[in-house]
Amino acid sequence: MLTRVTRSLLCLSLGIFTIVGCSKKSSDTLSGQSSLNSEHAPLRMAISPYQEIALLVNEKPLGLEKKYNVNLELITMPWEEHLPAIASAGQTVDVGFASLSDYLSKAERINTGQDDPVMYLFPSWTFHGGGFISFNDKVPQLDAKNVKDSETIKRFLKFKFGAQKFSPYHMLLWKLANRVGTKLSAVNIVDTTLNEGLLATENGSLDMAGAGLTQRTEAVKRHGRVVLTMDTVGLMDPSGFICKKSVYLKRKKEIDALIHIWFDCTNYVLSDIDHHSDYTLDYLKKNSSTHYTLTEFKAALAQEYVPKSIAEAKNKVGTGNSEYSLASAAKQINEYLVETGGLKAPAKIPEIIDPQ
């Protein structure tokens, strides 16, 4: 999944968190999987070495470019660079991913005065597993049993946090503070990135830090604890495809095909994770800071909702009354952003396309 819930999962640059191969084309890491020849330039799709995005690397082994008559070029880059790369005039990539929280918090700024705005096209997955990790035994764990207990929440909020402003983790604290009538300004929050927050929490300069799945995995390996998750307080962050309006209008058929390919890949892997994860795990091993075992890969995917078809994504994410409703998530994100000064007025909820 706000900011990967954003989802602000960063290209990790310190110690073991350095992601090998950022800015490399995935074709460089998946030998023998070259793009099909086409009279058109390839559609350049940004990907990052995270467990859900990496499902897309199955498109070449499954022969999906030929099936949908599209020429794709998968380009690996840090997650946080997807939106800037799409918004810039540099034409690094044509299509990428963004979390809804990141998109809503930045869309006004990047699209103001633009006749070629960045569009949030279609939901791809919903992240709900981000949260806070701690190495401090005095920090209480908030779970379904005590998350409504005012005194426990107040005690939780007295500790020192690391959380990037306008991220899902900052929003988590905002929601908890509102629940017990505490001003967010009264909570001791250090504005820090995910990887820096994890290191600071491990060395004791912070009591807790916001963590995506990568940081959660590493913290547990280092004998830390997950003390709060997004789903415990009902937060979620739907990520989706983004591109410039001009690109979508010019290459609609190819982008529609890309979205079909994405869901063919998710269905292939998720229908039999034990036997259909080899290509994804190989890509992650070569490009990710976290070298997932199959068990860890399955556990990571369990922290998010990944639809296996376009119809499922429409019904579960795209409609107003669904469990993972884009509209419900946007409403909560807008409330947070306006109250904390991220936006002057609520951002417009994206109208998703209908891939043909």
C-alpha positions as CSV (number, residue, x, y, z in Angstrom):
1,M,0.0,0.0,0.0
2,L,-0.9,6.9,1.4
3,T,3.0,5.9,0.8
4,R,4.6,1.1,-0.3
5,V,1.4,3.0,2.0
6,T,4.3,6.0,0.2
7,R,4.2,3.0,0.3
8,S,7.1,5.2,0.5
9,L,9.4,2.4,0.4
10,L,12.8,3.9,-0.5
11,C,15.6,2.6,-2.6
12,L,17.7,1.6,0.4
13,S,21.1,3.1,0.4
14,L,22.7,2.2,3.7
15,G,24.5,-1.0,4.6
16,I,22.5,-4.1,3.8
17,F,19.7,-2.0,2.6
18,T,21.4,-1.0,-0.7
19,I,19.3,-2.2,-3.5
20,V,21.5,-3.8,-6.1
21,G,20.6,-2.9,-9.6
22,C,18.5,0.2,-9.2
23,S,18.0,2.0,-12.6
24,K,18.9,-1.2,-14.4
25,K,16.5,-2.6,-17.0
26,S,15.0,-5.8,-15.7
27,S,15.9,-7.4,-19.0
28,D,19.5,-7.1,-17.8
29,T,18.7,-9.3,-14.9
30,L,16.4,-11.7,-16.6
31,S,18.6,-13.3,-19.1
32,G,17.2,-14.6,-22.4
33,Q,14.0,-12.6,-22.0
34,S,14.4,-9.9,-24.7
35,S,11.5,-7.8,-25.9
36,L,9.6,-8.6,-29.0
37,N,10.4,-6.7,-32.1
38,S,7.8,-4.0,-32.9
39,E,7.4,-1.2,-35.3
40,H,6.6,1.0,-32.3
41,A,8.9,2.0,-29.5
42,P,8.5,-0.3,-26.5
43,L,6.2,0.8,-23.7
44,R,8.5,1.5,-20.9
45,M,7.2,0.3,-17.5
46,A,8.8,1.2,-14.2
47,I,9.1,-1.6,-11.7
48,S,10.8,-1.9,-8.3
49,P,12.3,-4.9,-6.5
50,Y,9.3,-5.4,-4.1
51,Q,7.3,-8.6,-3.7
52,E,4.1,-7.4,-5.4
53,I,5.6,-5.3,-8.2
54,A,8.0,-8.2,-9.0
55,L,5.0,-10.3,-10.1
56,L,5.1,-8.5,-13.4
57,V,8.4,-10.1,-14.4
58,N,6.5,-13.2,-15.3
59,E,5.1,-11.5,-18.4
60,K,8.0,-12.6,-20.6
61,P,8.3,-16.2,-19.4
62,L,4.5,-16.5,-19.9
63,G,4.7,-15.1,-23.5
64,L,2.2,-12.4,-22.6
65,E,3.7,-9.7,-24.9
66,K,2.9,-12.0,-27.9
67,K,-0.5,-12.8,-26.5
68,Y,-1.5,-9.1,-26.2
69,N,0.6,-7.9,-29.1
70,V,2.6,-5.3,-27.1
71,N,6.3,-4.6,-26.7
72,L,7.2,-3.9,-23.1
73,E,10.4,-2.8,-21.6
74,L,10.6,-3.2,-17.8
75,I,12.9,-0.7,-16.2
76,T,13.9,-1.2,-12.5
77,M,14.1,2.0,-10.5
78,P,13.5,2.9,-6.8
79,W,9.9,3.0,-5.8
80,E,9.9,6.7,-4.8
81,E,11.1,7.7,-8.3
82,H,8.1,6.3,-10.1
83,L,5.9,9.4,-9.7
84,P,8.7,12.0,-10.4
85,A,9.8,10.1,-13.4
86,I,6.3,10.0,-14.8
87,A,5.7,13.7,-14.0
88,S,9.0,14.9,-15.5
89,A,9.6,15.7,-19.1
90,G,12.6,13.4,-19.2
91,Q,10.6,10.5,-20.6
92,T,12.5,8.0,-18.6
93,V,9.5,5.7,-18.5
94,D,6.0,5.8,-19.9
95,V,4.0,4.1,-17.1
96,G,4.7,3.4,-13.4
97,F,3.1,2.7,-10.1
98,A,2.1,5.1,-7.3
99,S,0.4,4.7,-4.0
100,L,-2.9,6.7,-3.7
101,S,-1.5,8.6,-0.7
102,D,1.6,9.7,-2.6
103,Y,-0.4,10.6,-5.6
104,L,-3.1,12.6,-3.8
105,S,-0.4,14.5,-1.7
106,K,1.5,15.5,-4.8
107,A,-1.0,15.6,-7.7
108,E,-2.0,19.2,-7.0
109,R,1.6,20.4,-7.2
110,I,2.7,18.4,-10.1
111,N,-0.4,18.9,-12.2
112,T,-1.1,22.6,-11.5
113,G,-1.0,24.6,-14.7
114,Q,-0.5,21.4,-16.7
115,D,-2.6,20.5,-19.7
116,D,-0.9,17.1,-19.5
117,P,-1.5,15.9,-16.0
118,V,-0.3,12.7,-14.4
119,M,-3.3,10.2,-14.2
120,Y,-3.9,7.5,-11.7
121,L,-5.3,4.9,-14.1
122,F,-6.3,1.7,-12.4
123,P,-5.7,0.0,-9.0
124,S,-3.2,-2.8,-8.9
125,W,-2.9,-3.7,-5.2
126,T,-3.9,-2.4,-1.7
127,F,-1.2,-2.2,0.9
128,H,-2.3,-2.5,4.6
129,G,0.7,-4.1,6.3
130,G,2.9,-1.1,7.0
131,G,3.3,0.1,10.5
132,F,5.8,0.7,13.3
133,I,8.6,-1.5,14.5
134,S,10.5,-1.2,17.8
135,F,13.5,-2.7,19.6
136,N,12.4,-1.1,22.9
137,D,10.8,-3.6,25.3
138,K,8.9,-0.8,27.1
139,V,6.9,0.0,23.9
140,P,3.4,-1.6,24.1
141,Q,2.0,-3.5,21.2
142,L,-1.3,-2.2,19.8
143,D,-3.4,-4.9,18.4
144,A,-7.1,-5.6,17.8
145,K,-7.7,-6.2,21.5
146,N,-6.3,-3.0,22.9
147,V,-6.3,-0.5,20.0
148,K,-9.5,1.1,21.3
149,D,-8.2,1.4,24.8
150,S,-7.5,5.2,25.4
151,E,-4.9,4.7,28.1
152,T,-2.9,2.2,26.1
153,I,-2.9,4.5,23.1
154,K,-1.9,7.5,25.2
155,R,1.0,5.5,26.7
156,F,2.0,4.4,23.2
157,L,2.0,8.0,21.9
158,K,4.4,9.2,24.7
159,F,7.3,7.5,22.9
160,K,9.6,8.9,20.3
161,F,8.7,8.1,16.7
162,G,10.4,8.2,13.3
163,A,7.9,8.8,10.5
164,Q,8.1,10.8,7.3
165,K,5.5,13.6,7.1
166,F,2.6,13.0,4.7
167,S,3.3,9.2,4.7
168,P,1.0,6.4,5.9
169,Y,3.1,6.1,9.0
170,H,2.6,9.7,9.9
171,M,-1.1,9.2,9.1
172,L,-1.2,6.3,11.5
173,L,-0.1,8.5,14.4
174,W,-2.6,11.2,13.3
175,K,-5.4,8.7,13.5
176,L,-4.4,7.4,16.9
177,A,-4.0,10.9,18.3
178,N,-7.4,11.9,17.0
179,R,-8.9,8.8,18.7
180,V,-7.8,10.0,22.1
181,G,-8.1,13.7,21.6
182,T,-4.4,14.4,21.4
183,K,-2.9,17.0,19.1
184,L,-0.5,15.5,16.6
185,S,1.9,18.4,17.4
186,A,2.1,17.0,20.9
187,V,3.5,13.7,19.7
188,N,7.3,13.5,19.5
189,I,7.8,12.7,15.8
190,V,11.1,12.9,13.9
191,D,10.7,13.3,10.1
192,T,12.8,10.5,8.7
193,T,13.0,8.1,5.9
194,L,12.2,4.4,6.3
195,N,15.7,3.0,6.2
196,E,17.1,5.8,8.4
197,G,14.3,5.3,10.9
198,L,14.9,1.6,11.1
199,L,18.6,2.1,11.8
200,A,17.9,4.9,14.4
201,T,15.4,2.6,16.2
202,E,17.8,-0.3,16.3
203,N,20.5,1.9,17.8
204,G,18.1,3.4,20.4
205,S,17.8,7.0,19.3
206,L,14.2,6.4,18.3
207,D,11.7,4.2,20.2
208,M,9.7,3.3,17.1
209,A,9.9,3.9,13.3
210,G,7.6,3.6,10.4
211,A,8.2,0.5,8.4
212,G,7.1,-1.0,5.1
213,L,7.4,-4.7,4.4
214,T,11.2,-4.5,3.8
215,Q,11.8,-2.8,7.1
216,R,9.4,-5.1,8.9
217,T,11.3,-8.1,7.6
218,E,14.7,-6.8,8.5
219,A,13.5,-5.6,12.0
220,V,12.2,-9.1,12.8
221,K,15.4,-10.7,11.6
222,R,17.3,-8.4,14.0
223,H,15.0,-9.4,16.9
224,G,12.8,-6.3,16.8
225,R,9.0,-6.3,17.0
226,V,6.1,-5.0,14.9
227,V,4.1,-3.0,17.4
228,L,1.4,-1.5,15.1
229,T,0.1,-2.2,11.6
230,M,-2.1,-0.2,9.3
231,D,-4.9,-2.7,9.3
232,T,-5.1,-2.6,13.1
233,V,-6.5,0.9,12.8
234,G,-8.3,0.4,9.5
235,L,-5.8,2.2,7.2
236,M,-5.0,1.1,3.6
237,D,-3.3,2.5,0.6
238,P,-4.3,1.4,-2.9
239,S,-1.5,1.6,-5.4
240,G,-2.1,1.8,-9.1
241,F,-0.8,2.5,-12.6
242,I,0.1,6.1,-13.4
243,C,1.1,7.9,-16.6
244,K,0.8,11.2,-18.3
245,K,-2.6,11.9,-20.0
246,S,-0.8,12.4,-23.4
247,V,0.8,9.0,-23.1
248,Y,-2.5,7.3,-22.2
249,L,-4.3,9.0,-25.1
250,K,-1.5,8.1,-27.6
251,R,-0.9,4.5,-26.3
252,K,-4.2,3.5,-24.9
253,K,-4.2,0.0,-26.5
254,E,-0.8,-0.8,-25.2
255,I,-1.5,0.5,-21.7
256,D,-4.8,-1.5,-21.7
257,A,-2.7,-4.6,-22.7
258,L,-0.2,-3.9,-19.9
259,I,-3.0,-3.9,-17.3
260,H,-4.3,-7.2,-18.7
261,I,-0.8,-8.5,-18.5
262,W,-0.4,-7.4,-14.9
263,F,-3.4,-9.3,-13.8
264,D,-2.5,-12.4,-15.8
265,C,0.8,-12.3,-13.9
266,T,-0.8,-11.9,-10.5
267,N,-3.3,-14.7,-11.2
268,Y,-0.5,-17.0,-12.4
269,V,1.6,-16.5,-9.2
270,L,-1.1,-16.2,-6.6
271,S,-3.0,-19.2,-7.9
272,D,-0.1,-21.4,-7.0
273,I,2.6,-19.5,-5.1
274,D,4.5,-22.6,-4.1
275,H,5.2,-23.5,-7.7
276,H,4.8,-20.3,-9.7
277,S,7.2,-17.9,-7.8
278,D,10.6,-18.9,-9.3
279,Y,10.9,-15.9,-11.7
280,T,9.7,-13.4,-9.2
281,L,12.1,-14.7,-6.5
282,D,15.0,-14.8,-8.9
283,Y,14.4,-11.1,-9.8
284,L,14.1,-10.2,-6.2
285,K,17.3,-12.1,-5.3
286,K,19.2,-10.1,-8.0
287,N,17.7,-6.7,-7.3
288,S,16.2,-6.5,-3.8
289,S,17.9,-5.7,-0.5
290,T,15.8,-8.4,1.1
291,H,16.4,-11.9,-0.2
292,Y,13.1,-13.6,0.4
293,T,12.7,-17.2,1.0
294,L,9.5,-18.7,-0.3
295,T,8.0,-18.5,3.2
296,E,9.0,-14.9,3.6
297,F,7.7,-14.0,0.2
298,K,4.3,-15.5,1.0
299,A,4.3,-13.7,4.4
300,A,5.0,-10.4,2.7
301,L,2.2,-10.8,0.1
302,A,-0.1,-11.6,3.0
303,Q,0.3,-7.9,4.1
304,E,-1.6,-6.6,1.1
305,Y,-4.5,-7.4,-1.1
306,V,-3.6,-8.2,-4.7
307,P,-6.5,-8.8,-7.0
308,K,-6.1,-11.5,-9.6
309,S,-8.3,-10.0,-12.4
310,I,-9.5,-6.7,-13.7
311,A,-13.0,-7.6,-12.7
312,E,-11.9,-8.3,-9.1
313,A,-9.9,-5.1,-8.9
314,K,-13.0,-3.1,-10.1
315,N,-15.3,-4.8,-7.6
316,K,-13.0,-4.9,-4.6
317,V,-11.1,-1.6,-5.0
318,G,-12.7,0.5,-7.7
319,T,-16.3,0.6,-6.4
320,G,-17.4,2.9,-3.6
321,N,-18.8,0.3,-1.2
322,S,-16.1,-2.4,-1.5
323,E,-13.8,-3.7,1.3
324,Y,-10.8,-2.0,-0.2
325,S,-12.6,1.0,-1.7
326,L,-10.5,3.5,-3.5
327,A,-13.0,6.2,-2.6
328,S,-13.0,5.3,1.2
329,A,-9.2,5.3,1.2
330,A,-9.1,8.7,-0.6
331,K,-11.6,10.2,1.8
332,Q,-9.4,9.3,4.8
333,I,-6.2,10.4,3.1
334,N,-7.7,13.7,2.2
335,E,-8.9,14.3,5.7
336,Y,-5.4,13.7,7.0
337,L,-3.7,15.8,4.4
338,V,-6.0,18.8,4.8
339,E,-5.8,18.7,8.6
340,T,-2.0,18.4,8.7
341,G,-1.4,21.0,6.0
342,G,-0.5,18.7,3.1
343,L,-3.3,20.1,1.1
344,K,-5.4,23.2,1.2
345,A,-8.5,21.4,0.0
346,P,-9.3,17.7,-0.6
347,A,-7.8,16.3,-3.8
348,K,-10.1,14.9,-6.5
349,I,-10.6,11.2,-6.3
350,P,-9.2,9.5,-9.4
351,E,-11.7,8.2,-11.9
352,I,-10.3,4.8,-13.0
353,I,-10.2,3.8,-16.6
354,D,-11.9,0.7,-18.1
355,P,-9.2,-1.4,-19.7
356,Q,-10.5,-2.9,-23.0
